[in-house]
């Protein structure tokens, strides 16, 4: 939730800087982003919600965070209510404009945040009022969150082409013909690779549309007479925006692929036994025990080869036992390529009946990390551009004052 609100905040800051608008809304987003980060900390540290992040659970710590949340959020909202009416509304704009696109972006992100907040808190409120325990899982978020993100992702390719204050929507859409061709090409490629389903085809089409649209919009900024000079003169914020939007496209492609093409196999395997999964040959080579610093481990060696029998990787999943705490843990083995993650887990068993082995093939999972890295790098480029502009202004202001 804080990431969604922070994304809306970053886009609002652009409007404030360029058009002197959305001032009150920008302040409110800043307050809500910090408040939601405190709320998330309170939920997972107080023990109200069972989560993989809920370590060091302490009710007393939760009460302290709740008091801090009330003071910080209540005080900030009180100041906002008192001072926000004094802020000027800024310059007007037409619905079809860069400001209008960023406003729609904010509305979609805010609504998506509200759906996540509702899905997170609803089970807690229901249990507190009725004692009934319910679980809100992927079906709810897929049905509410994804439909909100699809139009926002489609808009991300169009918004950079819109002019400030007033734009010609039809002309901007026509300039995205290359993005449309890319979306069709990616969709056709997904059909050729395998059955992706309707949701998968939509996801790949959106990823292709956004990637090609982002590159096209970036090229249009400097293509023409003296392209190298125009490229060198572009603000770094433009390059940062293009990188961030392209990273989102890569991320969407990775999420879509691993959602629709993930392959899984759970079976009992004896030493030397071979199985096939997603075009790979998996062989349980050996199972043996070892002593660690403070644990005993049962380790397996799983050999992975391609469909021609050529070795690709050796995976060593473990099942560890810690005598001091009496706990068992599972250590998965992962082999990462540019196109997929190969994932193996060893369970209980014996040499006679075999060991329980879980094998996974997760396609394009590395693209999720690559896309996130590109987004982060784009943010750094944009921030570096803003720092350079501020330093340039600071260096020129004294000279102007002397003159």
Order of alpha helices (4+ residues) and beta strands (2+ residues): alpha-alpha-alpha-alpha-alpha-alpha-alpha-alpha-alpha-alpha-beta-beta-beta-beta-beta-beta-beta-beta-beta-beta-alpha
